[in-house]
């Protein structure tokens, strides 16, 4: 044995140089399993000092539980020695001098030394590799678990676009009811099930770009078509290198179809509303002329033929003229209501303080007659239709004066509420001390032709409906808070940033 050891320790021997400088452990034993020499890497792998392994049985490098079994394997190999190269090598659980156990990969070959059969074992410590493989398996298991319970369909592909992981939802989304194993296959095989546009997008993602949200129709394996919303991201290995892509997808077929139906329904509704507005406008306009004739001939009959009419006939004329006047007022109000959207002006920058100044000027006579007090805060600017906003505030202030209490002079306050009501949204309150109304009717008062007080007060019951429609056209709304006998506060919200808003708000 000492002669064999000397062979691998001669500095002038090229074989000795390779033996001692090898990056893998090399152990040579005789046919009885006794170690005759070991290179420095073998000593390092197993934690022994130089020469400590010489004359020890090979089984010293194995856990106690494997020693007896290994003796049988070794004896079997001696009887029928065959070279077992790397790649075909075996993985074993080995044991260091300090009793720590670890995994090694071993390839073996037989050789003749001094005319006797010996066995050389080439050993690599693969502990780190096994740990890495275990980590990959655990990560894949975790990803598969996450993918199956995620709300979206998920797949993980390598750089050649082969399936590594595919969630149950992914398979259901793209295969339908077809049961097919796809792991290891390319996602574009066959290509007809996917849009050709996916390929260049995937190629960009592999370079590190994200796809962004995409929407495509795909043909599933069961030949049904589905609308898919998807996006792809690169995934990185532990060395921060791109190793493939992850695709998130969702079958949005039902949503897209519903959106189409809703869009179609809205288009039809808008068209019908426009037809109704046009009809209301044309009808109201055309009704004005016969009404004017009824009132004109009624007035003539009353003034020129009054003496020829009986007292009852004169009463009939008065009632007819009163009804005609009310009908003309209703038609005029209906025209104003229909014009809010059909004859609206483009939006422009408006100073609401100037608008309120004009309103107070227009209502000067009514204010003076009622001895009303009008208090107005400084109001902000916004983009809107000045004519309609003037009409909005004029309706509210004139209503506050009209529906005053008998025991108190009208006080009307226009307040700017600067609290945060959302981005580019303002709120203004119009408060009065009038007769008020039952809060349960707070929605009803904004409906067209609704009058809580019957005919006690003049009007058609359309003014607040016009106010609501104007507020909605300006991106807001109007609500009311009231108590009987204690007045009413109207809260108006308006957007400040709308551009030429000419949509049909009834849609």
C-alpha positions in Angstrom: 0.0 0.0 0.0 2.8 2.3 0.8 4.1 1.8 -2.8 0.6 2.8 -4.2 0.5 5.9 -2.0 4.0 6.9 -3.1 2.8 6.8 -6.8 0.3 9.6 -6.1 2.7 11.7 -4.0 5.6 11.9 -6.5 6.0 15.5 -7.5 7.6 14.5 -10.8 4.7 12.2 -11.6 2.0 14.0 -13.8 -0.6 11.6 -12.5 0.2 12.6 -8.9 -0.2 16.3 -9.9 -3.6 15.7 -11.4 -4.6 13.6 -8.4 -3.7 16.2 -5.9 -5.0 19.2 -7.8 -8.4 17.7 -8.8 -11.5 19.7 -7.9 -13.4 16.5 -6.9 -12.6 14.1 -4.2 -10.8 10.9 -5.3 -10.5 7.8 -3.0 -8.9 4.6 -4.1 -9.5 1.4 -2.2 -8.5 -2.3 -2.7 -10.8 -5.2 -3.3 -11.4 -5.6 0.4 -12.7 -2.1 0.7 -9.7 -0.6 2.5 -8.7 2.9 1.5 -5.2 3.0 0.2 -5.0 6.7 -0.7 -7.2 9.9 -0.9 -6.5 13.2 -2.5 -6.7 16.5 -0.6 -10.2 17.3 -1.9 -11.5 14.0 -0.5 -10.0 14.8 2.9 -11.6 18.3 2.7 -15.0 17.0 1.7 -15.1 14.4 4.5 -13.4 16.6 7.1 -10.2 14.5 7.7 -6.6 15.5 8.0 -4.0 14.3 5.4 -3.4 10.6 5.7 -6.2 10.0 8.3 -8.3 7.9 5.8 -5.5 5.6 4.8 -6.1 1.9 5.9 -9.7 2.8 7.0 -12.6 0.8 5.6 -14.5 2.7 2.9 -17.7 2.4 5.1 -16.2 4.9 7.5 -17.5 7.5 5.0 -21.1 6.3 5.4 -23.8 6.6 8.1 -24.1 3.6 10.4 -27.5 2.7 8.8 -25.9 2.2 5.4 -22.6 0.5 6.2 -23.9 -3.1 6.2 -25.8 -2.6 2.9 -22.8 -1.0 1.3 -20.5 -3.9 2.1 -22.8 -6.1 -0.1 -22.9 -3.5 -2.9 -19.1 -3.2 -2.8 -18.5 -6.9 -2.9 -20.9 -7.3 -5.8 -19.0 -4.6 -7.8 -15.6 -6.3 -7.1 -17.0 -9.5 -8.7 -18.2 -7.7 -11.7 -16.4 -4.3 -12.0 -17.9 -1.8 -14.5 -17.1 1.8 -15.0 -19.9 4.1 -13.8 -19.3 7.5 -15.3 -20.7 10.8 -14.2 -24.3 11.4 -15.1 -24.8 7.7 -14.5 -23.3 8.1 -11.0 -25.1 7.3 -7.9 -26.2 9.8 -5.2 -25.4 8.6 -1.7 -25.9 9.9 1.8 -22.4 10.3 3.2 -21.0 11.1 6.6 -18.2 13.5 7.6 -15.7 12.9 10.4 -17.9 15.0 12.8 -20.8 12.7 12.0 -22.6 15.4 9.8 -24.5 13.8 7.0 -24.6 15.2 3.4 -25.3 14.1 -0.2 -22.6 13.1 -2.6 -22.6 12.1 -6.2 -20.1 9.2 -7.0 -18.8 7.8 -10.2 -16.5 4.7 -9.9 -14.1 2.8 -12.1 -11.7 -0.2 -11.6 -8.0 -0.1 -12.2 -5.0 -2.4 -11.8 -2.2 -1.2 -9.3 0.7 -3.5 -8.6 -1.1 -6.3 -10.4 -4.1 -6.1 -8.1 -7.7 -4.9 -8.7 -8.5 -1.5 -7.1 -11.5 0.8 -7.2 -11.3 4.6 -7.7 -14.3 6.6 -6.5 -14.7 10.2 -7.8 -16.8 12.2 -5.3 -18.7 15.5 -5.6 -20.4 17.2 -2.7 -23.8 18.1 -4.1 -25.4 19.3 -0.9 -25.9 22.9 -2.3 -27.3 21.6 -5.6 -29.8 19.4 -3.7 -30.8 22.3 -1.5 -31.3 24.5 -4.6 -33.3 21.7 -6.3 -35.4 21.4 -3.1 -35.9 25.1 -3.1 -37.0 25.1 -6.7 -39.5 22.2 -6.0 -40.8 24.0 -3.0 -41.2 27.3 -4.9 -42.9 25.5 -7.8 -45.3 23.8 -5.3 -45.9 27.1 -3.7 -46.5 28.7 -7.1 -48.8 25.9 -8.1 -50.8 26.3 -4.9 -51.0 30.0 -5.3 -51.9 29.7 -9.0 -54.8 27.3 -8.2 -56.3 29.6 -5.6 -55.7 32.9 -7.3 -58.7 34.6 -8.9 -57.0 34.8 -12.3 -55.7 32.0 -14.6 -51.9 31.8 -14.2 -49.2 30.0 -16.1 -45.4 30.1 -15.8 -43.3 29.5 -19.0 -39.6 29.1 -19.6 -37.7 31.2 -22.1 -38.8 28.9 -24.9 -42.4 29.5 -23.9 -42.8 25.9 -22.5 -45.3 25.3 -19.7 -43.6 24.9 -16.3 -46.8 25.6 -14.2 -50.4 25.9 -15.3 -53.2 26.5 -12.8 -56.4 24.6 -12.9 -58.2 27.9 -13.9 -55.7 28.3 -16.8 -56.4 24.8 -18.1 -60.2 25.4 -17.8 -59.9 28.8 -19.5 -57.8 27.6 -22.5 -58.6 23.9 -22.8 -62.3 24.0 -21.7 -63.5 20.5 -21.0 -60.5 18.9 -22.8 -58.3 16.9 -20.4 -54.8 17.3 -21.8 -51.3 17.4 -20.1 -49.6 20.6 -21.2 -46.6 20.8 -18.8 -43.4 20.7 -21.0 -45.3 21.7 -24.2 -44.9 25.0 -25.9 -47.8 27.4 -25.4 -48.0 28.2 -29.1 -48.2 24.5 -30.2 -50.5 24.5 -32.1 -50.5 28.2 -32.8 -54.1 28.4 -34.1 -55.4 28.5 -30.5 -53.7 31.8 -29.8 -53.5 35.2 -31.5 -50.3 35.6 -33.6 -49.9 38.9 -31.9 -49.0 37.2 -28.6 -45.6 35.9 -30.0 -43.8 39.3 -30.4 -45.3 40.5 -27.1 -43.9 37.4 -25.3 -40.6 38.0 -27.0 -40.4 41.5 -25.6 -41.4 40.3 -22.2 -38.5 37.8 -22.2 -36.3 40.9 -22.7 -37.6 42.4 -19.5 -40.6 44.4 -20.6 -44.1 44.0 -19.2 -46.9 43.5 -21.7 -49.5 45.7 -20.2 -53.2 44.6 -20.2 -54.2 43.0 -23.5 -57.6 41.9 -24.8 -57.9 39.1 -27.4 -60.2 36.5 -28.6 -58.8 33.0 -28.5 -60.0 29.6 -29.7 -60.0 27.1 -26.9 -59.1 23.4 -27.3 -62.8 22.5 -27.2 -63.2 24.9 -30.3 -65.2 27.5 -28.3 -64.2 31.1 -28.5 -63.4 33.1 -25.4 -62.4 36.8 -24.9 -59.3 36.9 -22.7 -57.9 39.8 -20.8 -54.3 39.1 -20.0 -50.9 40.5 -19.2 -47.4 39.0 -19.0 -44.4 39.7 -16.8 -40.8 38.3 -16.8 -39.8 36.1 -13.9 -36.3 35.9 -12.5 -34.1 33.2 -11.0 -32.0 33.6 -7.8 -29.3 35.2 -9.9 -31.7 37.9 -11.0 -31.6 36.5 -14.6 -34.8 36.3 -16.6 -35.8 32.7 -16.8 -39.2 33.0 -18.5 -42.5 34.7 -18.2 -45.6 34.5 -16.1 -49.0 35.1 -17.7 -52.1 36.2 -15.8 -55.4 35.8 -17.7 -59.1 36.2 -17.1 -62.0 35.0 -19.2 -64.0 38.2 -19.7 -66.3 36.9 -22.4 -69.5 37.4 -20.3 -68.4 40.8 -19.1 -67.6 42.0 -22.7 -70.9 40.7 -24.0 -72.8 42.4 -21.2 -70.9 45.6 -21.8 -71.9 45.4 -25.5 -75.5 44.9 -24.5 -75.4 47.7 -22.0 -73.8 50.0 -24.5 -76.4 49.1 -27.1 -79.1 49.7 -24.6 -77.7 53.1 -23.6 -77.5 54.1 -27.2 -81.1 53.1 -27.8 -82.1 54.9 -24.6 -80.3 58.0 -25.6 -81.9 58.0 -29.0 -85.4 57.5 -27.4 -84.7 60.3 -25.0 -83.7 62.6 -27.8 -86.7 61.7 -29.7 -88.9 62.4 -26.7 -87.2 65.8 -26.1 -87.5 66.7 -29.8 -91.2 65.6 -29.6 -91.7 67.7 -26.5 -90.0 70.7 -28.1 -91.9 70.4 -31.4 -95.2 69.6 -29.7 -94.9 72.5 -27.2 -93.8 74.9 -29.9 -96.6 73.9 -32.2 -99.2 74.1 -29.4 -98.3 77.7 -28.8 -100.0 79.1 -31.9 -103.5 77.5 -31.4 -103.3 78.5 -27.7 -102.6 82.1 -28.6 -105.6 82.1 -30.9 -107.8 80.7 -28.2 -106.7 83.4 -25.8 -106.9 86.1 -28.4 -110.4 85.2 -29.5 -111.4 84.6 -25.9 -110.2 88.1 -25.0 -112.2 89.6 -27.9 -115.3 87.7 -27.0 -114.9 88.9 -23.4 -114.4 92.6 -24.2 -116.6 93.1 -27.3 -119.4 90.6 -26.7 -119.5 90.8 -22.9 -122.9 92.6 -22.8 -124.5 90.0 -25.1 -123.4 87.1 -22.8 -125.3 85.9 -19.8 -123.6 85.9 -16.4 -123.0 82.2 -16.8 -121.5 82.7 -20.3 -119.2 85.3 -18.9 -118.1 82.8 -16.2 -117.4 80.2 -18.9 -115.2 82.7 -20.8 -113.3 83.6 -17.6 -112.7 79.9 -16.8 -111.7 79.1 -20.4 -109.2 82.0 -20.5 -107.8 81.0 -17.1 -107.3 77.4 -18.3 -105.7 78.5 -21.5 -103.3 80.7 -19.5 -102.3 77.8 -17.3 -101.9 75.6 -20.3 -99.7 78.1 -22.0 -97.5 78.4 -18.9 -97.2 74.6 -18.8 -96.2 74.5 -22.4 -93.6 77.3 -21.9 -92.2 75.4 -18.9 -92.1 72.2 -20.9 -90.2 74.0 -23.6 -87.7 75.3 -21.1 -87.3 71.7 -19.7 -86.6 70.2 -23.1 -84.1 72.9 -24.1 -81.8 72.1 -21.1 -80.0 69.5 -23.2 -81.4 69.8 -26.7 -80.7 73.6 -27.0 -77.9 73.9 -24.6 -74.9 76.1 -25.0 -71.2 75.0 -24.8 -69.5 75.4 -21.4 -67.4 78.5 -20.6 -65.6 79.9 -17.6 -68.2 81.5 -15.3 -68.1 83.7 -12.3 -71.0 82.6 -10.1 -71.0 85.9 -8.2 -71.9 87.6 -11.5 -74.6 85.1 -12.1 -76.1 85.7 -8.7 -75.9 89.5 -9.3 -77.9 89.1 -12.4 -80.5 86.9 -10.7 -81.0 89.4 -7.9 -81.4 92.1 -10.5 -84.1 90.1 -12.4 -86.0 89.4 -9.1 -85.7 92.9 -7.8 -89.5 93.6 -7.9 -90.5 90.3 -6.3 -87.8 90.8 -3.6 -89.0 94.3 -2.8 -92.7 93.4 -2.7 -92.0 90.5 -0.3 -89.5 92.6 1.7 -87.1 89.6 1.3 -83.5 89.6 2.6 -81.0 87.9 0.3 -77.6 86.9 1.8 -75.0 85.6 -0.6 -71.5 84.2 0.1 -68.6 84.7 -2.2 -68.8 81.9 -4.7 -66.1 80.1 -6.7 -65.7 80.0 -10.5 -66.5 77.0 -12.7 -67.0 75.9 -16.3 -70.7 75.7 -17.3 -73.7 77.2 -19.1 -74.3 80.7 -17.6 -77.9 80.8 -18.8 -78.8 77.6 -17.2 -77.0 78.3 -13.9 -78.8 81.7 -13.8 -82.1 79.8 -14.3 -81.1 77.3 -11.5 -80.5 80.0 -8.9 -83.4 82.1 -10.0 -85.8 79.2 -9.6 -84.6 78.4 -6.1 -84.6 82.0 -4.9 -88.0 82.8 -6.4 -89.4 79.6 -4.9 -88.1 80.7 -1.5 -89.9 84.0 -1.9 -93.1 82.5 -3.2 -93.3 79.8 -0.5 -92.8 82.3 2.4 -94.5 82.0 5.8 -97.3 84.5 6.6 -95.7 85.4 9.9 -92.1 86.1 8.7 -90.3 88.0 6.1 -88.4 85.8 3.6 -84.7 85.3 4.4 -82.7 83.5 1.7 -79.1 82.5 2.2 -76.8 81.3 -0.6 -73.8 79.6 1.1 -70.6 78.2 -0.4 -69.7 75.0 1.5 -65.9 74.7 1.1 -65.6 71.2 2.5 -64.0 68.5 0.4 -66.7 66.9 -1.8 -64.4 65.2 -4.2 -62.0 66.2 -6.8 -63.1 69.3 -8.8 -66.6 69.3 -7.1 -68.1 72.2 -5.2 -71.3 72.4 -3.1 -73.6 75.4 -2.6 -76.6 75.5 -0.2 -79.7 77.7 -0.8 -81.5 78.0 2.5 -84.8 79.7 3.2 -87.1 80.2 6.2 -90.3 79.4 4.3 -93.2 77.0 4.8 -91.1 73.9 4.2 -92.5 70.5 3.4 -92.6 66.9 4.8 -89.1 65.3 4.2 -90.7 62.1 2.9 -91.5 64.1 -0.3 -87.9 65.1 -0.8 -87.5 63.0 -4.0 -91.0 63.7 -5.3 -90.5 67.5 -5.5 -87.9 67.1 -8.2 -90.2 65.2 -10.5 -91.8 67.0 -13.4 -95.3 68.5 -12.8 -95.2 67.6 -9.1 -96.8 70.2 -6.8 -97.2 69.5 -3.1 -99.3 72.6 -2.5 -101.8 71.9 -5.3 -103.0 75.2 -6.9 -102.6 77.3 -3.8 -99.5 78.8 -5.4 -98.9 79.8 -9.1 -96.7 77.6 -11.1 -96.6 74.3 -13.1 -94.5 72.2 -10.8 -91.6 72.0 -13.2 -89.2 74.4 -11.7 -87.3 72.0 -9.4 -87.2 69.3 -12.1 -85.4 71.9 -14.3 -83.0 72.7 -11.4 -82.2 69.0 -11.0 -81.6 68.5 -14.7 -79.3 71.6 -14.9 -77.3 70.4 -11.9 -76.9 66.9 -13.5 -75.8 68.4 -16.8 -73.1 70.2 -14.8 -71.8 66.9 -13.4 -73.6 67.2 -10.1 -77.0 66.9 -8.4 -79.5 68.6 -6.1 -81.1 67.4 -2.9 -83.3 69.0 -0.3 -83.6 68.9 3.5 -86.8 70.4 5.0 -89.1 70.7 8.0 -92.7 71.9 7.8 -92.9 75.5 9.0 -89.1 75.8 9.4 -87.9 76.3 5.9 -85.9 74.3 3.3 -82.2 73.9 2.4 -81.3 72.9 -1.1 -77.8 71.3 -1.5 -76.3 71.7 -5.0 -73.2 69.9 -6.2 -71.5 71.0 -9.4 -68.3 70.0 -11.1 -65.9 72.8 -11.9 -63.8 71.2 -14.8 -66.3 70.0 -17.4 -65.7 70.8 -21.0 -68.7 71.3 -23.3 -70.8 68.7 -21.4 -73.7 68.1 -23.8 -74.7 64.5 -22.8 -78.2 63.4 -22.3 -78.3 63.1 -18.5 -81.5 61.1 -18.6 -79.6 58.2 -20.1 
